[in-house]
């Protein structure tokens, strides 16, 4: 009888944690999706940087318009700053998720 009582208690405890774990799973899934999006955008930024390197070589060779290059550099700098801001927000979100996980683990 005592083994049934303890298994019933374990079931009750796991039932209490299910909603919290569901919310945690959703938060982790959102964080993973955000990290994937940030990685994709970082790859895109690297590709743009490679194109900029090529443009700089063309500029040095005299085959690229300096004004067009300057506009493109301004655009890319703006995009890079936006990416940096998104990465900061993503890291903050991940830090919050880790703090929640630690809190939930400490409550067990």
N, C-alpha and C positions, 0 to 999 in steps of 0.2 A: 504494500500500500504506500509506503514511503517513497518507493521509486516512481510510482504513478504521480504522487504529489509533486515530486521534484521535476518530473517531465512536464507536468501541467504548468508548473511555475515557469519553466524554461520556455514553453510555448507562449505563455502570457508575456514574458519579457521580450521575446523575439517579435511578437505582434506589436508591441509598443515601439520598437525600433524600426519597423517596416516603413512607416511614413517618412521618418527621418532619413532612412537610407534611400528611399525613392527620390526625395528632394536632393540628397547628396549625389545620387547617380545622375540626376538631371543637371546639376551644377557642374559635375565633372565632365559630362558629355558636352556641355556648352563651352567649357574651358578648352577641351580637346579640339572642338571645332574652331574655336578662336585661334588656338595655336597653329592649327593646320592652315587657316586663312592667312595668318601672319607669315608662316613659312612660304606660302605661295606668293604672297606679296613681296617678301624678301627676295625670292628667286627672280621675280619680275624686275625688282629694283637692280639686282645684279646684272640681268640682261640689259637693262637700260644703261647701266654703267659701262658695260662692254661696248654698247653702241656709241656712248659718249667718247670712249677711248678711240674708237674708229673715226669719229667725227673730228676729234682733236688731231689725229694723224692727217686726216684730209685737210684740215685747216692749216697745219704746218706745211703741207705740200702745196697749199694755195688753191685747193679744189673745193673749199667750203666757204660759204658766205659768213663772215664774222657776226653780222647782226642776227642772222637766223640761229647761229650757234649760241649766241648770248641769250636769245629768247628761250631756246631749248634748255639751256643750263638753268635759267631762272625757274622754268616749269619743273625740272627735275629736282631742284633744291626744295621747292615747295612740296612736291610729292614725297621726298625723303623725310621732311619734317613731319608730314602727316603720318607717315609710316612709323616714325619714332614715337609719336604721340599714341598711336594705336598699340604699339608694343608696350609702352609704359602702362596704358590702361589694361592690356592683357595680363601683364605681370601683376598689377594690383589685384585684378580679379582672381588670378591663380593664388596669390598670397591670401586672399580672403577665403578661398575654398580650402586651402591647406589649414588655415586657422579653424574653420568649421569642422574639418575632419578631426583635427586634434581635440577640439572641444567635445565632439561626439565620442571619440575614443576615451577621453578622460571620464566621461559620464558612465561608461560601461563598468 
